[in-house]
Amino acid sequence: MSLQVYINGKYYPKEQATISVFDHGLLYGDGVFEGIRSYGGKVFKLREHLDRLWESAKAIRLTIPMSKDEMAAAIEQTLAINGIKEGYVRVVVTRGVGDLGLDPDFCQTPQVIIIADHIKLYPEEVYRNGLRIVTASTIRNHSAALSPRIKSLNYLNNILAKIEAKQAGCAEALMLNHKGEVAECTGENIFIVRRGEIFTPPRDAGILEGITRATVIDLARKEGIPVHEVPLTRHDLYTADECFLTGTAAEVVPVVEIDLRIIGTGKPGPITRRLIDLFHSLTRS
Ligand code: PXG
């Protein structure tokens, strides 16, 4: 049976799951989204993802036409209908169908789309051997232009950086903010380890406040590893003992080379490996 996609309360087979070309989500990237994981039939950090979705929507003055509880039920139903236990859910809320003009007031009803599927961002060997990344020349959106805290349907900023990564033969790119500080990667937050302590850019460095980021900070602190949310430079990264990325799809990924500088020993470090194990024990128990 074909994958069933939820659109505004109804299910459509993948091939028929289509929306209007007049939807402002398509015309202008006017909308918000979330990427969520399901492990063993349980949706991971569902409340946190719903809270972030509602906050993103609020920031762009979009009213999601259902309650958080209704959305939670719809997400669980979409996974169940498709028989997916280990999966990935994409929730999209667009401004809806409007005119050929920016004005969102001509969009009558926001569209709610829920896709349950599978995701595999990196091959297994990346988790064993680590990732090589490069700094993109494209800086992260200035928060006064479009806050990186909004998970909006306009991902061009990140896509341009992703293109630079691919051009350099890498799977991910490091993005700096307008001050030249380290912000995040195109779809993951970044961390370093130095002398047994963990450092990651603060919320106001111009990042999406990742739910995996918060989970890993929590896991580390419970292990007694100090975590500091402080501005970081590329120099801090180059001279770190360890580096790793966090994201819903990627989970915890070691980074072993940045801009051709080998990080630490060039192999995933002990704290990174410990956090990967701890994250697995949360999600695979
Ligand atoms: N920064 C950005 C810009 C993101 O888009 C993260 C950090 C990590 O946040 P979470 O909450 O997931 O820990 C994200 C989320 C993809 C993909 O296809 C990437 C994300 C979400 C969905 C899909 O690469 N990144």
py3Dmol code that shows the C-alpha trace and the ligand (Angstrom):
import py3Dmol

protein = """\
ATOM      1  CA  MET A   1       0.000   0.000   0.000  1.00  0.00           C
ATOM      2  CA  SER A   2       1.148   3.480  -0.823  1.00  0.00           C
ATOM      3  CA  LEU A   3       2.238   5.872   1.928  1.00  0.00           C
ATOM      4  CA  GLN A   4      -0.737   7.765   3.342  1.00  0.00           C
ATOM      5  CA  VAL A   5      -0.244  11.501   3.785  1.00  0.00           C
ATOM      6  CA  TYR A   6      -2.370  13.653   6.097  1.00  0.00           C
ATOM      7  CA  ILE A   7      -3.651  16.897   4.577  1.00  0.00           C
ATOM      8  CA  ASN A   8      -6.161  18.935   6.590  1.00  0.00           C
ATOM      9  CA  GLY A   9      -7.687  15.965   8.396  1.00  0.00           C
ATOM     10  CA  LYS A  10      -7.859  13.569   5.447  1.00  0.00           C
ATOM     11  CA  TYR A  11      -5.474  10.892   4.188  1.00  0.00           C
ATOM     12  CA  TYR A  12      -4.271  10.686   0.589  1.00  0.00           C
ATOM     13  CA  PRO A  13      -1.963   8.149  -1.070  1.00  0.00           C
ATOM     14  CA  LYS A  14       1.476   9.707  -1.649  1.00  0.00           C
ATOM     15  CA  GLU A  15       0.846  10.115  -5.397  1.00  0.00           C
ATOM     16  CA  GLN A  16      -2.360  12.097  -4.764  1.00  0.00           C
ATOM     17  CA  ALA A  17      -1.071  14.088  -1.811  1.00  0.00           C
ATOM     18  CA  THR A  18      -0.879  17.431  -3.594  1.00  0.00           C
ATOM     19  CA  ILE A  19      -1.618  21.040  -2.721  1.00  0.00           C
ATOM     20  CA  SER A  20      -2.491  24.129  -4.732  1.00  0.00           C
ATOM     21  CA  VAL A  21       0.132  26.055  -6.694  1.00  0.00           C
ATOM     22  CA  PHE A  22      -1.457  29.147  -5.121  1.00  0.00           C
ATOM     23  CA  ASP A  23      -0.464  28.046  -1.617  1.00  0.00           C
ATOM     24  CA  HIS A  24       1.799  30.712  -0.130  1.00  0.00           C
ATOM     25  CA  GLY A  25       3.942  27.960   1.344  1.00  0.00           C
ATOM     26  CA  LEU A  26       5.038  27.294  -2.239  1.00  0.00           C
ATOM     27  CA  LEU A  27       4.846  30.831  -3.623  1.00  0.00           C
ATOM     28  CA  TYR A  28       6.698  32.542  -0.766  1.00  0.00           C
ATOM     29  CA  GLY A  29       7.963  29.924   1.681  1.00  0.00           C
ATOM     30  CA  ASP A  30       5.282  31.332   3.982  1.00  0.00           C
ATOM     31  CA  GLY A  31       4.818  28.651   6.606  1.00  0.00           C
ATOM     32  CA  VAL A  32       6.515  26.648   9.343  1.00  0.00           C
ATOM     33  CA  PHE A  33       7.553  23.049   9.881  1.00  0.00           C
ATOM     34  CA  GLU A  34       8.962  20.446  12.229  1.00  0.00           C
ATOM     35  CA  GLY A  35      10.953  17.263  11.765  1.00  0.00           C
ATOM     36  CA  ILE A  36      10.242  14.702  14.477  1.00  0.00           C
ATOM     37  CA  ARG A  37      11.436  11.149  15.153  1.00  0.00           C
ATOM     38  CA  SER A  38       9.541   8.108  16.255  1.00  0.00           C
ATOM     39  CA  TYR A  39      11.487   5.409  18.083  1.00  0.00           C
ATOM     40  CA  GLY A  40       9.883   2.070  18.916  1.00  0.00           C
ATOM     41  CA  GLY A  41       6.449   3.481  18.120  1.00  0.00           C
ATOM     42  CA  LYS A  42       6.873   6.414  20.506  1.00  0.00           C
ATOM     43  CA  VAL A  43       7.172   9.970  19.200  1.00  0.00           C
ATOM     44  CA  PHE A  44      10.400  11.455  20.630  1.00  0.00           C
ATOM     45  CA  LYS A  45      10.090  14.849  22.384  1.00  0.00           C
ATOM     46  CA  LEU A  46       6.664  15.438  20.843  1.00  0.00           C
ATOM     47  CA  ARG A  47       5.695  18.188  23.313  1.00  0.00           C
ATOM     48  CA  GLU A  48       8.929  20.099  22.635  1.00  0.00           C
ATOM     49  CA  HIS A  49       8.411  19.902  18.868  1.00  0.00           C
ATOM     50  CA  LEU A  50       4.803  21.056  19.156  1.00  0.00           C
ATOM     51  CA  ASP A  51       5.826  23.952  21.393  1.00  0.00           C
ATOM     52  CA  ARG A  52       8.475  25.017  18.868  1.00  0.00           C
ATOM     53  CA  LEU A  53       6.019  24.681  15.960  1.00  0.00           C
ATOM     54  CA  TRP A  54       3.508  26.888  17.767  1.00  0.00           C
ATOM     55  CA  GLU A  55       6.232  29.419  18.620  1.00  0.00           C
ATOM     56  CA  SER A  56       7.426  29.529  14.991  1.00  0.00           C
ATOM     57  CA  ALA A  57       3.815  30.034  13.872  1.00  0.00           C
ATOM     58  CA  LYS A  58       3.267  32.772  16.425  1.00  0.00           C
ATOM     59  CA  ALA A  59       6.383  34.597  15.258  1.00  0.00           C
ATOM     60  CA  ILE A  60       5.054  34.726  11.684  1.00  0.00           C
ATOM     61  CA  ARG A  61       1.484  35.473  12.849  1.00  0.00           C
ATOM     62  CA  LEU A  62       0.100  32.183  11.564  1.00  0.00           C
ATOM     63  CA  THR A  63      -2.699  30.542  13.518  1.00  0.00           C
ATOM     64  CA  ILE A  64      -2.497  26.765  13.420  1.00  0.00           C
ATOM     65  CA  PRO A  65      -6.104  25.617  12.910  1.00  0.00           C
ATOM     66  CA  MET A  66      -6.067  22.935  15.619  1.00  0.00           C
ATOM     67  CA  SER A  67      -4.928  22.405  19.198  1.00  0.00           C
ATOM     68  CA  LYS A  68      -1.602  20.877  20.213  1.00  0.00           C
ATOM     69  CA  ASP A  69      -3.453  17.806  21.493  1.00  0.00           C
ATOM     70  CA  GLU A  70      -5.240  17.408  18.172  1.00  0.00           C
ATOM     71  CA  MET A  71      -1.938  17.768  16.340  1.00  0.00           C
ATOM     72  CA  ALA A  72      -0.323  15.175  18.633  1.00  0.00           C
ATOM     73  CA  ALA A  73      -3.178  12.757  17.903  1.00  0.00           C
ATOM     74  CA  ALA A  74      -2.940  13.391  14.149  1.00  0.00           C
ATOM     75  CA  ILE A  75       0.830  12.732  14.195  1.00  0.00           C
ATOM     76  CA  GLU A  76       0.351   9.464  16.095  1.00  0.00           C
ATOM     77  CA  GLN A  77      -2.474   8.420  13.781  1.00  0.00           C
ATOM     78  CA  THR A  78      -0.384   9.146  10.674  1.00  0.00           C
ATOM     79  CA  LEU A  79       2.424   6.929  11.990  1.00  0.00           C
ATOM     80  CA  ALA A  80      -0.075   4.192  12.946  1.00  0.00           C
ATOM     81  CA  ILE A  81      -1.923   4.235   9.604  1.00  0.00           C
ATOM     82  CA  ASN A  82       1.390   3.767   7.824  1.00  0.00           C
ATOM     83  CA  GLY A  83       2.566   1.109  10.288  1.00  0.00           C
ATOM     84  CA  ILE A  84       5.718   3.105  11.053  1.00  0.00           C
ATOM     85  CA  LYS A  85       7.426   2.560  14.404  1.00  0.00           C
ATOM     86  CA  GLU A  86      10.974   3.700  13.601  1.00  0.00           C
ATOM     87  CA  GLY A  87      10.404   6.745  11.500  1.00  0.00           C
ATOM     88  CA  TYR A  88      10.476  10.408  10.786  1.00  0.00           C
ATOM     89  CA  VAL A  89       7.512  12.773  10.750  1.00  0.00           C
ATOM     90  CA  ARG A  90       7.446  16.016   8.795  1.00  0.00           C
ATOM     91  CA  VAL A  91       4.760  18.426   9.971  1.00  0.00           C
ATOM     92  CA  VAL A  92       4.168  21.410   7.671  1.00  0.00           C
ATOM     93  CA  VAL A  93       1.767  24.289   8.232  1.00  0.00           C
ATOM     94  CA  THR A  94       1.475  26.683   5.289  1.00  0.00           C
ATOM     95  CA  ARG A  95      -0.258  30.049   5.100  1.00  0.00           C
ATOM     96  CA  GLY A  96      -2.690  28.392   2.681  1.00  0.00           C
ATOM     97  CA  VAL A  97      -4.128  29.210  -0.718  1.00  0.00           C
ATOM     98  CA  GLY A  98      -4.038  32.916  -1.609  1.00  0.00           C
ATOM     99  CA  ASP A  99      -3.537  35.371  -4.443  1.00  0.00           C
ATOM    100  CA  LEU A 100      -0.458  36.111  -6.526  1.00  0.00           C
ATOM    101  CA  GLY A 101       0.585  38.752  -4.062  1.00  0.00           C
ATOM    102  CA  LEU A 102       2.425  38.722  -0.747  1.00  0.00           C
ATOM    103  CA  ASP A 103      -0.550  39.714   1.386  1.00  0.00           C
ATOM    104  CA  PRO A 104      -1.221  36.823   3.766  1.00  0.00           C
ATOM    105  CA  ASP A 105      -4.668  38.255   4.573  1.00  0.00           C
ATOM    106  CA  PHE A 106      -5.934  36.820   1.269  1.00  0.00           C
ATOM    107  CA  CYS A 107      -5.028  33.329   2.442  1.00  0.00           C
ATOM    108  CA  GLN A 108      -8.154  31.866   3.959  1.00  0.00           C
ATOM    109  CA  THR A 109      -7.065  28.716   5.782  1.00  0.00           C
ATOM    110  CA  PRO A 110      -3.657  27.423   6.757  1.00  0.00           C
ATOM    111  CA  GLN A 111      -2.929  23.931   5.428  1.00  0.00           C
ATOM    112  CA  VAL A 112      -1.712  21.232   7.774  1.00  0.00           C
ATOM    113  CA  ILE A 113       0.350  18.453   6.226  1.00  0.00           C
ATOM    114  CA  ILE A 114       1.778  15.446   8.086  1.00  0.00           C
ATOM    115  CA  ILE A 115       4.116  13.025   6.323  1.00  0.00           C
ATOM    116  CA  ALA A 116       5.357   9.915   8.124  1.00  0.00           C
ATOM    117  CA  ASP A 117       8.288   8.250   6.422  1.00  0.00           C
ATOM    118  CA  HIS A 118      11.879   7.157   7.037  1.00  0.00           C
ATOM    119  CA  ILE A 119      15.020   9.250   7.067  1.00  0.00           C
ATOM    120  CA  LYS A 120      18.699   8.375   6.901  1.00  0.00           C
ATOM    121  CA  LEU A 121      20.921  11.419   6.712  1.00  0.00           C
ATOM    122  CA  TYR A 122      24.361   9.842   7.036  1.00  0.00           C
ATOM    123  CA  PRO A 123      25.738   6.366   6.382  1.00  0.00           C
ATOM    124  CA  GLU A 124      26.727   4.252   9.402  1.00  0.00           C
ATOM    125  CA  GLU A 125      30.453   4.787   8.844  1.00  0.00           C
ATOM    126  CA  VAL A 126      30.063   8.544   9.506  1.00  0.00           C
ATOM    127  CA  TYR A 127      29.076   7.721  13.107  1.00  0.00           C
ATOM    128  CA  ARG A 128      32.190   5.526  13.474  1.00  0.00           C
ATOM    129  CA  ASN A 129      34.735   7.662  11.615  1.00  0.00           C
ATOM    130  CA  GLY A 130      33.308  11.176  11.767  1.00  0.00           C
ATOM    131  CA  LEU A 131      32.359  13.857   9.283  1.00  0.00           C
ATOM    132  CA  ARG A 132      34.456  16.452   7.440  1.00  0.00           C
ATOM    133  CA  ILE A 133      32.910  19.910   7.222  1.00  0.00           C
ATOM    134  CA  VAL A 134      33.826  23.299   5.752  1.00  0.00           C
ATOM    135  CA  THR A 135      32.805  26.853   6.601  1.00  0.00           C
ATOM    136  CA  ALA A 136      30.319  28.291   4.121  1.00  0.00           C
ATOM    137  CA  SER A 137      30.759  31.850   2.867  1.00  0.00           C
ATOM    138  CA  THR A 138      26.968  32.227   3.212  1.00  0.00           C
ATOM    139  CA  ILE A 139      26.338  33.548   6.719  1.00  0.00           C
ATOM    140  CA  ARG A 140      23.317  32.517   8.790  1.00  0.00           C
ATOM    141  CA  ASN A 141      20.268  34.794   8.477  1.00  0.00           C
ATOM    142  CA  HIS A 142      20.626  37.970  10.535  1.00  0.00           C
ATOM    143  CA  SER A 143      18.153  37.575  13.373  1.00  0.00           C
ATOM    144  CA  ALA A 144      16.765  41.059  12.699  1.00  0.00           C
ATOM    145  CA  ALA A 145      15.967  39.994   9.122  1.00  0.00           C
ATOM    146  CA  LEU A 146      14.513  36.538   9.737  1.00  0.00           C
ATOM    147  CA  SER A 147      15.062  34.972  13.130  1.00  0.00           C
ATOM    148  CA  PRO A 148      16.885  31.630  12.886  1.00  0.00           C
ATOM    149  CA  ARG A 149      14.713  30.602  15.836  1.00  0.00           C
ATOM    150  CA  ILE A 150      11.768  30.357  13.434  1.00  0.00           C
ATOM    151  CA  LYS A 151      11.677  26.986  11.686  1.00  0.00           C
ATOM    152  CA  SER A 152      10.141  28.452   8.555  1.00  0.00           C
ATOM    153  CA  LEU A 153       9.567  26.957   5.113  1.00  0.00           C
ATOM    154  CA  ASN A 154      12.187  29.338   3.748  1.00  0.00           C
ATOM    155  CA  TYR A 155      15.409  27.336   4.042  1.00  0.00           C
ATOM    156  CA  LEU A 156      17.306  29.066   1.226  1.00  0.00           C
ATOM    157  CA  ASN A 157      19.890  30.434   3.652  1.00  0.00           C
ATOM    158  CA  ASN A 158      20.754  26.900   4.742  1.00  0.00           C
ATOM    159  CA  ILE A 159      20.429  25.440   1.233  1.00  0.00           C
ATOM    160  CA  LEU A 160      22.965  27.927  -0.171  1.00  0.00           C
ATOM    161  CA  ALA A 161      25.407  26.849   2.537  1.00  0.00           C
ATOM    162  CA  LYS A 162      24.625  23.176   1.807  1.00  0.00           C
ATOM    163  CA  ILE A 163      25.518  23.756  -1.855  1.00  0.00           C
ATOM    164  CA  GLU A 164      28.879  25.151  -0.750  1.00  0.00           C
ATOM    165  CA  ALA A 165      29.448  22.071   1.411  1.00  0.00           C
ATOM    166  CA  LYS A 166      28.720  19.729  -1.487  1.00  0.00           C
ATOM    167  CA  GLN A 167      30.969  21.764  -3.782  1.00  0.00           C
ATOM    168  CA  ALA A 168      33.805  21.223  -1.296  1.00  0.00           C
ATOM    169  CA  GLY A 169      33.077  17.490  -1.201  1.00  0.00           C
ATOM    170  CA  CYS A 170      31.527  17.651   2.286  1.00  0.00           C
ATOM    171  CA  ALA A 171      28.100  16.617   3.545  1.00  0.00           C
ATOM    172  CA  GLU A 172      27.699  19.569   5.908  1.00  0.00           C
ATOM    173  CA  ALA A 173      28.808  23.186   6.193  1.00  0.00           C
ATOM    174  CA  LEU A 174      29.527  25.338   9.201  1.00  0.00           C
ATOM    175  CA  MET A 175      27.617  28.624   9.181  1.00  0.00           C
ATOM    176  CA  LEU A 176      28.847  31.758  10.946  1.00  0.00           C
ATOM    177  CA  ASN A 177      26.645  34.643  12.059  1.00  0.00           C
ATOM    178  CA  HIS A 178      26.959  38.276  10.948  1.00  0.00           C
ATOM    179  CA  LYS A 179      29.555  38.852  13.682  1.00  0.00           C
ATOM    180  CA  GLY A 180      31.745  36.057  12.347  1.00  0.00           C
ATOM    181  CA  GLU A 181      30.965  33.816  15.315  1.00  0.00           C
ATOM    182  CA  VAL A 182      30.116  30.155  14.957  1.00  0.00           C
ATOM    183  CA  ALA A 183      26.352  29.665  14.618  1.00  0.00           C
ATOM    184  CA  GLU A 184      25.411  26.147  13.503  1.00  0.00           C
ATOM    185  CA  CYS A 185      25.430  23.805  10.517  1.00  0.00           C
ATOM    186  CA  THR A 186      22.749  23.786   7.815  1.00  0.00           C
ATOM    187  CA  GLY A 187      20.525  21.318   9.669  1.00  0.00           C
ATOM    188  CA  GLU A 188      22.326  20.608  12.934  1.00  0.00           C
ATOM    189  CA  ASN A 189      23.664  22.448  15.983  1.00  0.00           C
ATOM    190  CA  ILE A 190      27.378  22.307  16.734  1.00  0.00           C
ATOM    191  CA  PHE A 191      29.341  21.457  19.898  1.00  0.00           C
ATOM    192  CA  ILE A 192      33.020  21.212  20.825  1.00  0.00           C
ATOM    193  CA  VAL A 193      34.845  19.527  23.696  1.00  0.00           C
ATOM    194  CA  ARG A 194      37.899  21.113  25.297  1.00  0.00           C
ATOM    195  CA  ARG A 195      39.688  19.729  28.362  1.00  0.00           C
ATOM    196  CA  GLY A 196      36.707  17.606  29.324  1.00  0.00           C
ATOM    197  CA  GLU A 197      34.149  20.421  29.068  1.00  0.00           C
ATOM    198  CA  ILE A 198      31.520  21.031  26.407  1.00  0.00           C
ATOM    199  CA  PHE A 199      30.938  24.330  24.593  1.00  0.00           C
ATOM    200  CA  THR A 200      28.147  25.303  22.186  1.00  0.00           C
ATOM    201  CA  PRO A 201      26.972  28.637  20.759  1.00  0.00           C
ATOM    202  CA  PRO A 202      24.227  30.347  22.781  1.00  0.00           C
ATOM    203  CA  ARG A 203      20.693  30.941  21.485  1.00  0.00           C
ATOM    204  CA  ASP A 204      21.530  34.539  20.539  1.00  0.00           C
ATOM    205  CA  ALA A 205      24.367  33.439  18.222  1.00  0.00           C
ATOM    206  CA  GLY A 206      21.646  33.115  15.574  1.00  0.00           C
ATOM    207  CA  ILE A 207      20.729  29.449  15.776  1.00  0.00           C
ATOM    208  CA  LEU A 208      17.702  27.240  15.706  1.00  0.00           C
ATOM    209  CA  GLU A 209      17.368  26.057  19.279  1.00  0.00           C
ATOM    210  CA  GLY A 210      17.588  22.381  18.542  1.00  0.00           C
ATOM    211  CA  ILE A 211      15.612  19.888  20.552  1.00  0.00           C
ATOM    212  CA  THR A 212      18.450  17.379  20.177  1.00  0.00           C
ATOM    213  CA  ARG A 213      20.806  20.153  21.367  1.00  0.00           C
ATOM    214  CA  ALA A 214      18.742  20.565  24.553  1.00  0.00           C
ATOM    215  CA  THR A 215      18.566  16.786  25.030  1.00  0.00           C
ATOM    216  CA  VAL A 216      22.347  16.391  24.682  1.00  0.00           C
ATOM    217  CA  ILE A 217      23.055  19.321  27.044  1.00  0.00           C
ATOM    218  CA  ASP A 218      20.823  17.592  29.567  1.00  0.00           C
ATOM    219  CA  LEU A 219      22.502  14.202  29.111  1.00  0.00           C
ATOM    220  CA  ALA A 220      25.975  15.738  29.468  1.00  0.00           C
ATOM    221  CA  ARG A 221      25.114  17.670  32.626  1.00  0.00           C
ATOM    222  CA  LYS A 222      23.578  14.522  34.173  1.00  0.00           C
ATOM    223  CA  GLU A 223      26.922  12.804  33.464  1.00  0.00           C
ATOM    224  CA  GLY A 224      28.685  15.584  35.362  1.00  0.00           C
ATOM    225  CA  ILE A 225      30.226  17.068  32.206  1.00  0.00           C
ATOM    226  CA  PRO A 226      30.105  20.904  32.354  1.00  0.00           C
ATOM    227  CA  VAL A 227      28.318  22.520  29.391  1.00  0.00           C
ATOM    228  CA  HIS A 228      28.863  26.172  28.473  1.00  0.00           C
ATOM    229  CA  GLU A 229      26.640  28.093  26.044  1.00  0.00           C
ATOM    230  CA  VAL A 230      29.104  30.751  24.917  1.00  0.00           C
ATOM    231  CA  PRO A 231      30.092  32.502  21.671  1.00  0.00           C
ATOM    232  CA  LEU A 232      32.654  30.459  19.729  1.00  0.00           C
ATOM    233  CA  THR A 233      35.088  31.378  16.981  1.00  0.00           C
ATOM    234  CA  ARG A 234      36.399  29.185  14.215  1.00  0.00           C
ATOM    235  CA  HIS A 235      39.714  29.152  16.095  1.00  0.00           C
ATOM    236  CA  ASP A 236      37.943  27.519  19.055  1.00  0.00           C
ATOM    237  CA  LEU A 237      36.710  24.819  16.688  1.00  0.00           C
ATOM    238  CA  TYR A 238      40.050  24.239  14.971  1.00  0.00           C
ATOM    239  CA  THR A 239      41.811  23.786  18.312  1.00  0.00           C
ATOM    240  CA  ALA A 240      39.115  21.708  20.025  1.00  0.00           C
ATOM    241  CA  ASP A 241      39.721  18.180  21.331  1.00  0.00           C
ATOM    242  CA  GLU A 242      36.422  16.958  19.887  1.00  0.00           C
ATOM    243  CA  CYS A 243      33.532  18.276  17.813  1.00  0.00           C
ATOM    244  CA  PHE A 244      30.056  16.922  17.117  1.00  0.00           C
ATOM    245  CA  LEU A 245      26.721  17.943  15.595  1.00  0.00           C
ATOM    246  CA  THR A 246      23.194  17.310  16.867  1.00  0.00           C
ATOM    247  CA  GLY A 247      19.871  17.164  15.039  1.00  0.00           C
ATOM    248  CA  THR A 248      16.649  15.202  14.879  1.00  0.00           C
ATOM    249  CA  ALA A 249      17.552  13.329  11.719  1.00  0.00           C
ATOM    250  CA  ALA A 250      21.314  13.152  12.359  1.00  0.00           C
ATOM    251  CA  GLU A 251      21.137  12.502  16.147  1.00  0.00           C
ATOM    252  CA  VAL A 252      24.761  12.914  17.407  1.00  0.00           C
ATOM    253  CA  VAL A 253      27.412  12.972  14.654  1.00  0.00           C
ATOM    254  CA  PRO A 254      31.166  13.259  15.273  1.00  0.00           C
ATOM    255  CA  VAL A 255      33.129  15.856  13.265  1.00  0.00           C
ATOM    256  CA  VAL A 256      36.801  15.074  12.679  1.00  0.00           C
ATOM    257  CA  GLU A 257      37.883  17.731  10.193  1.00  0.00           C
ATOM    258  CA  ILE A 258      36.922  21.408   9.787  1.00  0.00           C
ATOM    259  CA  ASP A 259      38.304  23.523   6.914  1.00  0.00           C
ATOM    260  CA  LEU A 260      41.077  20.938   6.444  1.00  0.00           C
ATOM    261  CA  ARG A 261      42.114  21.132  10.134  1.00  0.00           C
ATOM    262  CA  ILE A 262      42.091  17.739  11.855  1.00  0.00           C
ATOM    263  CA  ILE A 263      40.107  17.920  15.105  1.00  0.00           C
ATOM    264  CA  GLY A 264      41.769  16.241  18.102  1.00  0.00           C
ATOM    265  CA  THR A 265      43.119  12.843  17.087  1.00  0.00           C
ATOM    266  CA  GLY A 266      41.134  12.785  13.851  1.00  0.00           C
ATOM    267  CA  LYS A 267      38.833  10.113  15.315  1.00  0.00           C
ATOM    268  CA  PRO A 268      35.557  10.578  17.215  1.00  0.00           C
ATOM    269  CA  GLY A 269      36.540  11.465  20.789  1.00  0.00           C
ATOM    270  CA  PRO A 270      35.545   9.743  24.059  1.00  0.00           C
ATOM    271  CA  ILE A 271      32.983  12.348  25.165  1.00  0.00           C
ATOM    272  CA  THR A 272      31.326  12.327  21.735  1.00  0.00           C
ATOM    273  CA  ARG A 273      31.184   8.519  21.785  1.00  0.00           C
ATOM    274  CA  ARG A 274      29.767   8.557  25.317  1.00  0.00           C
ATOM    275  CA  LEU A 275      27.036  11.011  24.260  1.00  0.00           C
ATOM    276  CA  ILE A 276      26.183   8.891  21.207  1.00  0.00           C
ATOM    277  CA  ASP A 277      25.757   5.883  23.552  1.00  0.00           C
ATOM    278  CA  LEU A 278      23.677   7.887  26.040  1.00  0.00           C
ATOM    279  CA  PHE A 279      21.489   9.224  23.235  1.00  0.00           C
ATOM    280  CA  HIS A 280      20.975   5.670  21.956  1.00  0.00           C
ATOM    281  CA  SER A 281      19.971   4.517  25.424  1.00  0.00           C
ATOM    282  CA  LEU A 282      17.274   7.219  25.436  1.00  0.00           C
ATOM    283  CA  THR A 283      15.907   6.324  22.010  1.00  0.00           C
ATOM    284  CA  ARG A 284      16.578   2.636  21.555  1.00  0.00           C
ATOM    285  CA  SER A 285      15.570   1.222  24.937  1.00  0.00           C
TER     286      SER A 285
END
"""
ligand_1 = """\
25
PXG
N 19.613 23.915 13.081
C 18.850 23.959 11.973
C 18.988 25.105 11.049
C 17.915 22.942 11.738
O 17.140 22.972 10.650
C 18.657 21.855 13.772
C 19.528 22.912 13.967
C 18.572 20.782 14.805
O 17.356 20.916 15.552
P 16.618 19.671 16.175
O 15.465 20.234 16.898
O 16.224 18.770 15.048
O 17.596 19.014 17.085
C 17.806 21.873 12.652
C 16.806 20.795 12.402
C 17.114 17.763 7.009
C 16.421 18.276 8.215
O 16.414 17.214 6.160
C 17.078 19.034 9.144
C 16.394 19.502 10.265
C 15.101 19.208 10.402
C 14.461 18.474 9.463
C 15.104 17.994 8.342
O 18.333 17.905 6.925
N 17.110 20.244 11.126
"""
view = py3Dmol.view(width=600, height=400)
view.addModel(protein, "pdb")
view.setStyle({"model": 0}, {"cartoon": {"style": "trace"}})
view.addModel(ligand_1, "xyz")
view.setStyle({"model": 1}, {"stick": {}})
view.zoomTo()
view.show()
